[in-house]
Amino acid sequence: MDIHSDHETTAENMTETSNACARELRAALGLVSPAELAALLCVDVRTLTTWRVRGQGPDFVRLGRGVFYRRTAIEAWIELNERPTNRTA
């Protein structure tokens, strides 16, 4: 029996469990990761970082070292950027 192999398997299981719990918590709180938001907006994750530094873009939440965006904040930001179409009849 290899003790290192058992330790690695246990560490992998703990990481998988931790990741699953984090995903469930994010879903319950309506949080979106920068990578997810960047994909939705078709921008690079670095663009979101630049926007945060400049005070642009949607409001964000910092949890520990992580950055997340609330779905409600994303929707509000989209509404702020809505421009009426000049429609002619």
Biopython code that builds the backbone (N, CA, C, O; Angstrom):
import numpy as np
from Bio.PDB.StructureBuilder import StructureBuilder

atoms = [
    (1, "MET", "N", (0.850, -1.186, 0.000)),
    (1, "MET", "CA", (0.000, 0.000, 0.000)),
    (1, "MET", "C", (0.886, 1.237, 0.000)),
    (1, "MET", "O", (1.768, 1.377, 0.848)),
    (2, "ASP", "N", (0.656, 2.113, -0.931)),
    (2, "ASP", "CA", (1.451, 3.329, -1.066)),
    (2, "ASP", "C", (0.738, 4.469, -0.340)),
    (2, "ASP", "O", (-0.340, 4.896, -0.753)),
    (3, "ILE", "N", (1.338, 4.951, 0.727)),
    (3, "ILE", "CA", (0.717, 6.011, 1.537)),
    (3, "ILE", "C", (0.596, 7.318, 0.754)),
    (3, "ILE", "O", (-0.347, 8.080, 0.971)),
    (4, "HIS", "N", (1.533, 7.585, -0.150)),
    (4, "HIS", "CA", (1.483, 8.814, -0.944)),
    (4, "HIS", "C", (0.295, 8.782, -1.904)),
    (4, "HIS", "O", (-0.361, 9.799, -2.126)),
    (5, "SER", "N", (0.027, 7.616, -2.464)),
    (5, "SER", "CA", (-1.093, 7.468, -3.388)),
    (5, "SER", "C", (-2.416, 7.723, -2.672)),
    (5, "SER", "O", (-3.286, 8.412, -3.204)),
    (6, "ASP", "N", (-2.572, 7.172, -1.468)),
    (6, "ASP", "CA", (-3.787, 7.389, -0.686)),
    (6, "ASP", "C", (-3.948, 8.858, -0.311)),
    (6, "ASP", "O", (-5.055, 9.394, -0.341)),
    (7, "HIS", "N", (-2.848, 9.501, 0.041)),
    (7, "HIS", "CA", (-2.884, 10.917, 0.419)),
    (7, "HIS", "C", (-3.300, 11.783, -0.774)),
    (7, "HIS", "O", (-4.098, 12.710, -0.632)),
    (8, "GLU", "N", (-2.746, 11.467, -1.953)),
    (8, "GLU", "CA", (-3.093, 12.232, -3.153)),
    (8, "GLU", "C", (-4.561, 12.057, -3.503)),
    (8, "GLU", "O", (-5.228, 13.022, -3.877)),
    (9, "THR", "N", (-5.074, 10.832, -3.386)),
    (9, "THR", "CA", (-6.478, 10.568, -3.683)),
    (9, "THR", "C", (-7.374, 11.327, -2.722)),
    (9, "THR", "O", (-8.377, 11.904, -3.143)),
    (10, "THR", "N", (-7.037, 11.340, -1.445)),
    (10, "THR", "CA", (-7.810, 12.074, -0.448)),
    (10, "THR", "C", (-7.780, 13.566, -0.742)),
    (10, "THR", "O", (-8.813, 14.229, -0.644)),
    (11, "ALA", "N", (-6.638, 14.102, -1.094)),
    (11, "ALA", "CA", (-6.521, 15.525, -1.416)),
    (11, "ALA", "C", (-7.350, 15.864, -2.649)),
    (11, "ALA", "O", (-7.996, 16.910, -2.695)),
    (12, "GLU", "N", (-7.334, 14.983, -3.647)),
    (12, "GLU", "CA", (-8.140, 15.213, -4.853)),
    (12, "GLU", "C", (-9.622, 15.207, -4.528)),
    (12, "GLU", "O", (-10.371, 16.044, -5.033)),
    (13, "ASN", "N", (-10.057, 14.265, -3.683)),
    (13, "ASN", "CA", (-11.460, 14.196, -3.290)),
    (13, "ASN", "C", (-11.878, 15.442, -2.525)),
    (13, "ASN", "O", (-12.977, 15.958, -2.728)),
    (14, "MET", "N", (-11.010, 15.924, -1.649)),
    (14, "MET", "CA", (-11.315, 17.133, -0.872)),
    (14, "MET", "C", (-11.433, 18.335, -1.801)),
    (14, "MET", "O", (-12.317, 19.174, -1.619)),
    (15, "THR", "N", (-10.552, 18.426, -2.792)),
    (15, "THR", "CA", (-10.592, 19.532, -3.744)),
    (15, "THR", "C", (-11.876, 19.482, -4.564)),
    (15, "THR", "O", (-12.516, 20.511, -4.778)),
    (16, "GLU", "N", (-12.256, 18.289, -5.023)),
    (16, "GLU", "CA", (-13.489, 18.137, -5.794)),
    (16, "GLU", "C", (-14.697, 18.529, -4.959)),
    (16, "GLU", "O", (-15.600, 19.203, -5.455)),
    (17, "THR", "N", (-14.724, 18.117, -3.703)),
    (17, "THR", "CA", (-15.831, 18.463, -2.807)),
    (17, "THR", "C", (-15.878, 19.959, -2.565)),
    (17, "THR", "O", (-16.953, 20.560, -2.577)),
    (18, "SER", "N", (-14.728, 20.557, -2.346)),
    (18, "SER", "CA", (-14.648, 21.995, -2.124)),
    (18, "SER", "C", (-15.133, 22.771, -3.345)),
    (18, "SER", "O", (-15.875, 23.744, -3.214)),
    (19, "ASN", "N", (-14.711, 22.334, -4.533)),
    (19, "ASN", "CA", (-15.146, 22.993, -5.769)),
    (19, "ASN", "C", (-16.649, 22.858, -5.961)),
    (19, "ASN", "O", (-17.303, 23.807, -6.391)),
    (20, "ALA", "N", (-17.201, 21.702, -5.652)),
    (20, "ALA", "CA", (-18.645, 21.494, -5.789)),
    (20, "ALA", "C", (-19.404, 22.397, -4.825)),
    (20, "ALA", "O", (-20.427, 22.975, -5.192)),
    (21, "CYS", "N", (-18.914, 22.520, -3.603)),
    (21, "CYS", "CA", (-19.560, 23.397, -2.616)),
    (21, "CYS", "C", (-19.497, 24.851, -3.067)),
    (21, "CYS", "O", (-20.469, 25.592, -2.919)),
    (22, "ALA", "N", (-18.366, 25.258, -3.611)),
    (22, "ALA", "CA", (-18.209, 26.636, -4.086)),
    (22, "ALA", "C", (-19.171, 26.911, -5.234)),
    (22, "ALA", "O", (-19.782, 27.979, -5.282)),
    (23, "ARG", "N", (-19.316, 25.970, -6.154)),
    (23, "ARG", "CA", (-20.256, 26.139, -7.280)),
    (23, "ARG", "C", (-21.686, 26.271, -6.775)),
    (23, "ARG", "O", (-22.443, 27.110, -7.264)),
    (24, "GLU", "N", (-22.061, 25.452, -5.802)),
    (24, "GLU", "CA", (-23.413, 25.505, -5.249)),
    (24, "GLU", "C", (-23.658, 26.839, -4.549)),
    (24, "GLU", "O", (-24.729, 27.427, -4.696)),
    (25, "LEU", "N", (-22.686, 27.314, -3.800)),
    (25, "LEU", "CA", (-22.817, 28.592, -3.099)),
    (25, "LEU", "C", (-22.938, 29.732, -4.102)),
    (25, "LEU", "O", (-23.780, 30.614, -3.936)),
    (26, "ARG", "N", (-22.105, 29.722, -5.142)),
    (26, "ARG", "CA", (-22.176, 30.765, -6.168)),
    (26, "ARG", "C", (-23.529, 30.765, -6.843)),
    (26, "ARG", "O", (-24.095, 31.826, -7.106)),
    (27, "ALA", "N", (-24.055, 29.583, -7.128)),
    (27, "ALA", "CA", (-25.370, 29.484, -7.778)),
    (27, "ALA", "C", (-26.464, 29.997, -6.852)),
    (27, "ALA", "O", (-27.362, 30.715, -7.290)),
    (28, "ALA", "N", (-26.394, 29.636, -5.587)),
    (28, "ALA", "CA", (-27.411, 30.063, -4.616)),
    (28, "ALA", "C", (-27.403, 31.577, -4.418)),
    (28, "ALA", "O", (-28.453, 32.184, -4.208)),
    (29, "LEU", "N", (-26.222, 32.183, -4.485)),
    (29, "LEU", "CA", (-26.101, 33.628, -4.272)),
    (29, "LEU", "C", (-26.174, 34.426, -5.568)),
    (29, "LEU", "O", (-26.147, 35.656, -5.548)),
    (30, "GLY", "N", (-26.267, 33.728, -6.687)),
    (30, "GLY", "CA", (-26.344, 34.421, -7.971)),
    (30, "GLY", "C", (-25.048, 35.105, -8.345)),
    (30, "GLY", "O", (-25.064, 36.221, -8.865)),
    (31, "LEU", "N", (-23.914, 34.447, -8.084)),
    (31, "LEU", "CA", (-22.604, 35.024, -8.377)),
    (31, "LEU", "C", (-22.031, 34.440, -9.666)),
    (31, "LEU", "O", (-22.173, 33.249, -9.944)),
    (32, "VAL", "N", (-21.389, 35.291, -10.434)),
    (32, "VAL", "CA", (-20.775, 34.912, -11.698)),
    (32, "VAL", "C", (-19.280, 35.206, -11.608)),
    (32, "VAL", "O", (-18.889, 36.262, -11.111)),
    (33, "SER", "N", (-18.454, 34.300, -12.074)),
    (33, "SER", "CA", (-17.006, 34.515, -12.054)),
    (33, "SER", "C", (-16.609, 35.472, -13.174)),
    (33, "SER", "O", (-17.354, 35.635, -14.141)),
    (34, "PRO", "N", (-15.440, 36.106, -13.054)),
    (34, "PRO", "CA", (-14.960, 36.955, -14.143)),
    (34, "PRO", "C", (-14.850, 36.202, -15.472)),
    (34, "PRO", "O", (-15.161, 36.760, -16.524)),
    (35, "ALA", "N", (-14.414, 34.951, -15.432)),
    (35, "ALA", "CA", (-14.301, 34.174, -16.675)),
    (35, "ALA", "C", (-15.669, 33.972, -17.321)),
    (35, "ALA", "O", (-15.804, 34.064, -18.541)),
    (36, "GLU", "N", (-16.681, 33.696, -16.505)),
    (36, "GLU", "CA", (-18.033, 33.510, -17.033)),
    (36, "GLU", "C", (-18.578, 34.810, -17.618)),
    (36, "GLU", "O", (-19.174, 34.811, -18.694)),
    (37, "LEU", "N", (-18.369, 35.916, -16.903)),
    (37, "LEU", "CA", (-18.864, 37.205, -17.394)),
    (37, "LEU", "C", (-18.131, 37.625, -18.658)),
    (37, "LEU", "O", (-18.746, 38.137, -19.593)),
    (38, "ALA", "N", (-16.835, 37.413, -18.690)),
    (38, "ALA", "CA", (-16.053, 37.755, -19.884)),
    (38, "ALA", "C", (-16.579, 36.986, -21.095)),
    (38, "ALA", "O", (-16.697, 37.545, -22.186)),
    (39, "ALA", "N", (-16.891, 35.710, -20.904)),
    (39, "ALA", "CA", (-17.426, 34.903, -22.003)),
    (39, "ALA", "C", (-18.785, 35.441, -22.447)),
    (39, "ALA", "O", (-19.061, 35.500, -23.645)),
    (40, "LEU", "N", (-19.633, 35.831, -21.503)),
    (40, "LEU", "CA", (-20.956, 36.373, -21.843)),
    (40, "LEU", "C", (-20.852, 37.679, -22.623)),
    (40, "LEU", "O", (-21.632, 37.928, -23.543)),
    (41, "LEU", "N", (-19.878, 38.512, -22.246)),
    (41, "LEU", "CA", (-19.734, 39.828, -22.879)),
    (41, "LEU", "C", (-18.808, 39.810, -24.088)),
    (41, "LEU", "O", (-18.659, 40.822, -24.773)),
    (42, "CYS", "N", (-18.189, 38.669, -24.352)),
    (42, "CYS", "CA", (-17.217, 38.540, -25.450)),
    (42, "CYS", "C", (-16.054, 39.518, -25.285)),
    (42, "CYS", "O", (-15.636, 40.173, -26.240)),
    (43, "VAL", "N", (-15.546, 39.603, -24.065)),
    (43, "VAL", "CA", (-14.364, 40.412, -23.777)),
    (43, "VAL", "C", (-13.359, 39.540, -23.039)),
    (43, "VAL", "O", (-13.707, 38.475, -22.530)),
    (44, "ASP", "N", (-12.129, 39.989, -22.984)),
    (44, "ASP", "CA", (-11.085, 39.282, -22.265)),
    (44, "ASP", "C", (-11.255, 39.522, -20.763)),
    (44, "ASP", "O", (-11.735, 40.576, -20.347)),
    (45, "VAL", "N", (-10.863, 38.549, -19.964)),
    (45, "VAL", "CA", (-10.932, 38.699, -18.506)),
    (45, "VAL", "C", (-10.123, 39.916, -18.057)),
    (45, "VAL", "O", (-10.478, 40.581, -17.084)),
    (46, "ARG", "N", (-9.027, 40.203, -18.779)),
    (46, "ARG", "CA", (-8.204, 41.370, -18.425)),
    (46, "ARG", "C", (-8.965, 42.673, -18.619)),
    (46, "ARG", "O", (-8.682, 43.661, -17.942)),
    (47, "THR", "N", (-9.932, 42.687, -19.538)),
    (47, "THR", "CA", (-10.764, 43.876, -19.719)),
    (47, "THR", "C", (-11.586, 44.126, -18.464)),
    (47, "THR", "O", (-11.725, 45.269, -18.028)),
    (48, "LEU", "N", (-12.132, 43.066, -17.880)),
    (48, "LEU", "CA", (-12.893, 43.216, -16.635)),
    (48, "LEU", "C", (-12.005, 43.747, -15.518)),
    (48, "LEU", "O", (-12.437, 44.578, -14.720)),
    (49, "THR", "N", (-10.767, 43.269, -15.460)),
    (49, "THR", "CA", (-9.817, 43.758, -14.453)),
    (49, "THR", "C", (-9.581, 45.251, -14.645)),
    (49, "THR", "O", (-9.591, 46.013, -13.679)),
    (50, "THR", "N", (-9.369, 45.667, -15.881)),
    (50, "THR", "CA", (-9.160, 47.088, -16.185)),
    (50, "THR", "C", (-10.382, 47.902, -15.792)),
    (50, "THR", "O", (-10.253, 48.970, -15.193)),
    (51, "TRP", "N", (-11.560, 47.406, -16.124)),
    (51, "TRP", "CA", (-12.784, 48.119, -15.760)),
    (51, "TRP", "C", (-12.898, 48.273, -14.247)),
    (51, "TRP", "O", (-13.280, 49.340, -13.767)),
    (52, "ARG", "N", (-12.570, 47.217, -13.477)),
    (52, "ARG", "CA", (-12.656, 47.308, -12.007)),
    (52, "ARG", "C", (-11.711, 48.377, -11.482)),
    (52, "ARG", "O", (-12.084, 49.168, -10.615)),
    (53, "VAL", "N", (-10.487, 48.404, -12.003)),
    (53, "VAL", "CA", (-9.493, 49.387, -11.559)),
    (53, "VAL", "C", (-9.965, 50.806, -11.868)),
    (53, "VAL", "O", (-9.746, 51.721, -11.074)),
    (54, "ARG", "N", (-10.607, 50.987, -13.012)),
    (54, "ARG", "CA", (-11.080, 52.309, -13.442)),
    (54, "ARG", "C", (-12.456, 52.672, -12.894)),
    (54, "ARG", "O", (-12.949, 53.774, -13.138)),
    (55, "GLY", "N", (-13.082, 51.753, -12.153)),
    (55, "GLY", "CA", (-14.418, 52.016, -11.625)),
    (55, "GLY", "C", (-15.498, 51.917, -12.688)),
    (55, "GLY", "O", (-16.554, 52.538, -12.566)),
    (56, "GLN", "N", (-15.238, 51.141, -13.725)),
    (56, "GLN", "CA", (-16.201, 50.932, -14.800)),
    (56, "GLN", "C", (-16.757, 49.516, -14.693)),
    (56, "GLN", "O", (-16.339, 48.731, -13.842)),
    (57, "GLY", "N", (-17.693, 49.212, -15.558)),
    (57, "GLY", "CA", (-18.243, 47.865, -15.582)),
    (57, "GLY", "C", (-19.207, 47.641, -14.445)),
    (57, "GLY", "O", (-19.482, 48.553, -13.665)),
    (58, "PRO", "N", (-19.725, 46.426, -14.345)),
    (58, "PRO", "CA", (-20.691, 46.121, -13.284)),
    (58, "PRO", "C", (-20.036, 46.115, -11.908)),
    (58, "PRO", "O", (-18.840, 45.856, -11.773)),
    (59, "ASP", "N", (-20.851, 46.408, -10.880)),
    (59, "ASP", "CA", (-20.361, 46.306, -9.512)),
    (59, "ASP", "C", (-19.912, 44.868, -9.261)),
    (59, "ASP", "O", (-20.443, 43.929, -9.853)),
    (60, "PHE", "N", (-18.935, 44.710, -8.383)),
    (60, "PHE", "CA", (-18.408, 43.371, -8.117)),
    (60, "PHE", "C", (-18.316, 43.120, -6.631)),
    (60, "PHE", "O", (-18.387, 44.044, -5.820)),
    (61, "VAL", "N", (-18.157, 41.861, -6.288)),
    (61, "VAL", "CA", (-18.043, 41.420, -4.895)),
    (61, "VAL", "C", (-16.687, 40.756, -4.745)),
    (61, "VAL", "O", (-16.293, 39.938, -5.578)),
    (62, "ARG", "N", (-15.978, 41.104, -3.692)),
    (62, "ARG", "CA", (-14.710, 40.433, -3.394)),
    (62, "ARG", "C", (-14.943, 39.537, -2.182)),
    (62, "ARG", "O", (-15.324, 40.008, -1.110)),
    (63, "LEU", "N", (-14.711, 38.251, -2.368)),
    (63, "LEU", "CA", (-14.816, 37.271, -1.290)),
    (63, "LEU", "C", (-13.440, 36.655, -1.104)),
    (63, "LEU", "O", (-12.999, 35.833, -1.906)),
    (64, "GLY", "N", (-12.780, 37.056, -0.053)),
    (64, "GLY", "CA", (-11.392, 36.624, 0.126)),
    (64, "GLY", "C", (-10.567, 37.205, -1.000)),
    (64, "GLY", "O", (-10.541, 38.419, -1.198)),
    (65, "ARG", "N", (-9.902, 36.351, -1.728)),
    (65, "ARG", "CA", (-9.102, 36.808, -2.871)),
    (65, "ARG", "C", (-9.881, 36.737, -4.182)),
    (65, "ARG", "O", (-9.397, 37.177, -5.225)),
    (66, "GLY", "N", (-11.090, 36.181, -4.122)),
    (66, "GLY", "CA", (-11.881, 36.001, -5.333)),
    (66, "GLY", "C", (-12.731, 37.216, -5.665)),
    (66, "GLY", "O", (-13.155, 37.957, -4.778)),
    (67, "VAL", "N", (-12.970, 37.407, -6.945)),
    (67, "VAL", "CA", (-13.838, 38.470, -7.441)),
    (67, "VAL", "C", (-15.019, 37.802, -8.141)),
    (67, "VAL", "O", (-14.852, 36.871, -8.928)),
    (68, "PHE", "N", (-16.209, 38.299, -7.836)),
    (68, "PHE", "CA", (-17.422, 37.767, -8.438)),
    (68, "PHE", "C", (-18.355, 38.916, -8.771)),
    (68, "PHE", "O", (-18.205, 40.026, -8.260)),
    (69, "TYR", "N", (-19.309, 38.637, -9.627)),
    (69, "TYR", "CA", (-20.316, 39.621, -10.015)),
    (69, "TYR", "C", (-21.692, 39.042, -9.715)),
    (69, "TYR", "O", (-21.979, 37.895, -10.060)),
    (70, "ARG", "N", (-22.542, 39.837, -9.071)),
    (70, "ARG", "CA", (-23.917, 39.395, -8.839)),
    (70, "ARG", "C", (-24.688, 39.526, -10.146)),
    (70, "ARG", "O", (-24.499, 40.478, -10.904)),
    (71, "ARG", "N", (-25.550, 38.565, -10.393)),
    (71, "ARG", "CA", (-26.379, 38.627, -11.604)),
    (71, "ARG", "C", (-27.195, 39.914, -11.634)),
    (71, "ARG", "O", (-27.366, 40.522, -12.691)),
    (72, "THR", "N", (-27.697, 40.328, -10.475)),
    (72, "THR", "CA", (-28.494, 41.555, -10.414)),
    (72, "THR", "C", (-27.663, 42.780, -10.776)),
    (72, "THR", "O", (-28.174, 43.709, -11.402)),
    (73, "ALA", "N", (-26.386, 42.793, -10.389)),
    (73, "ALA", "CA", (-25.500, 43.917, -10.724)),
    (73, "ALA", "C", (-25.209, 43.935, -12.219)),
    (73, "ALA", "O", (-25.116, 45.002, -12.826)),
    (74, "ILE", "N", (-25.066, 42.762, -12.805)),
    (74, "ILE", "CA", (-24.827, 42.677, -14.250)),
    (74, "ILE", "C", (-26.040, 43.207, -15.001)),
    (74, "ILE", "O", (-25.902, 43.983, -15.947)),
    (75, "GLU", "N", (-27.236, 42.785, -14.576)),
    (75, "GLU", "CA", (-28.464, 43.248, -15.223)),
    (75, "GLU", "C", (-28.628, 44.760, -15.084)),
    (75, "GLU", "O", (-29.025, 45.432, -16.036)),
    (76, "ALA", "N", (-28.322, 45.298, -13.894)),
    (76, "ALA", "CA", (-28.424, 46.745, -13.675)),
    (76, "ALA", "C", (-27.436, 47.502, -14.559)),
    (76, "ALA", "O", (-27.772, 48.550, -15.112)),
    (77, "TRP", "N", (-26.224, 46.975, -14.694)),
    (77, "TRP", "CA", (-25.206, 47.610, -15.533)),
    (77, "TRP", "C", (-25.629, 47.603, -16.993)),
    (77, "TRP", "O", (-25.425, 48.580, -17.714)),
    (78, "ILE", "N", (-26.219, 46.496, -17.421)),
    (78, "ILE", "CA", (-26.711, 46.419, -18.800)),
    (78, "ILE", "C", (-27.795, 47.463, -19.026)),
    (78, "ILE", "O", (-27.810, 48.125, -20.064)),
    (79, "GLU", "N", (-28.701, 47.617, -18.064)),
    (79, "GLU", "CA", (-29.759, 48.625, -18.188)),
    (79, "GLU", "C", (-29.184, 50.037, -18.246)),
    (79, "GLU", "O", (-29.687, 50.884, -18.984)),
    (80, "LEU", "N", (-28.128, 50.292, -17.469)),
    (80, "LEU", "CA", (-27.484, 51.611, -17.499)),
    (80, "LEU", "C", (-26.868, 51.918, -18.857)),
    (80, "LEU", "O", (-26.742, 53.080, -19.245)),
    (81, "ASN", "N", (-26.492, 50.878, -19.566)),
    (81, "ASN", "CA", (-25.849, 51.043, -20.869)),
    (81, "ASN", "C", (-26.825, 50.937, -22.037)),
    (81, "ASN", "O", (-26.425, 50.958, -23.201)),
    (82, "GLU", "N", (-28.095, 50.822, -21.710)),
    (82, "GLU", "CA", (-29.102, 50.717, -22.759)),
    (82, "GLU", "C", (-29.303, 52.077, -23.422)),
    (82, "GLU", "O", (-29.462, 53.099, -22.755)),
    (83, "ARG", "N", (-29.292, 52.058, -24.724)),
    (83, "ARG", "CA", (-29.505, 53.285, -25.503)),
    (83, "ARG", "C", (-30.730, 53.097, -26.383)),
    (83, "ARG", "O", (-30.867, 52.064, -27.037)),
    (84, "PRO", "N", (-31.618, 54.075, -26.409)),
    (84, "PRO", "CA", (-32.813, 53.930, -27.252)),
    (84, "PRO", "C", (-32.423, 53.958, -28.723)),
    (84, "PRO", "O", (-31.492, 54.651, -29.131)),
    (85, "THR", "N", (-33.154, 53.194, -29.491)),
    (85, "THR", "CA", (-32.968, 53.162, -30.929)),
    (85, "THR", "C", (-33.787, 54.291, -31.532)),
    (85, "THR", "O", (-34.937, 54.499, -31.145)),
    (86, "ASN", "N", (-33.216, 55.009, -32.462)),
    (86, "ASN", "CA", (-33.924, 56.088, -33.127)),
    (86, "ASN", "C", (-34.788, 55.453, -34.213)),
    (86, "ASN", "O", (-34.341, 55.209, -35.334)),
    (87, "ARG", "N", (-36.020, 55.200, -33.846)),
    (87, "ARG", "CA", (-36.949, 54.533, -34.774)),
    (87, "ARG", "C", (-37.773, 55.573, -35.514)),
    (87, "ARG", "O", (-38.270, 56.532, -34.925)),
    (88, "THR", "N", (-37.904, 55.368, -36.793)),
    (88, "THR", "CA", (-38.796, 56.234, -37.571)),
    (88, "THR", "C", (-39.890, 55.362, -38.167)),
    (88, "THR", "O", (-39.638, 54.254, -38.640)),
    (89, "ALA", "N", (-41.093, 55.881, -38.133)),
    (89, "ALA", "CA", (-42.237, 55.090, -38.609)),
    (89, "ALA", "C", (-42.357, 55.081, -40.089)),
    (89, "ALA", "O", (-43.269, 54.458, -40.631)),
]
sb = StructureBuilder()
sb.init_structure("model")
sb.init_model(0)
sb.init_chain("A")
sb.init_seg("    ")
for serial, (resi, resn, name, xyz) in enumerate(atoms, 1):
    if name == "N":
        sb.init_residue(resn, " ", resi, " ")
    sb.init_atom(name, np.array(xyz, "f"), 0.0, 1.0, " ", f" {name:<3s}", serial, name[0])
structure = sb.get_structure()
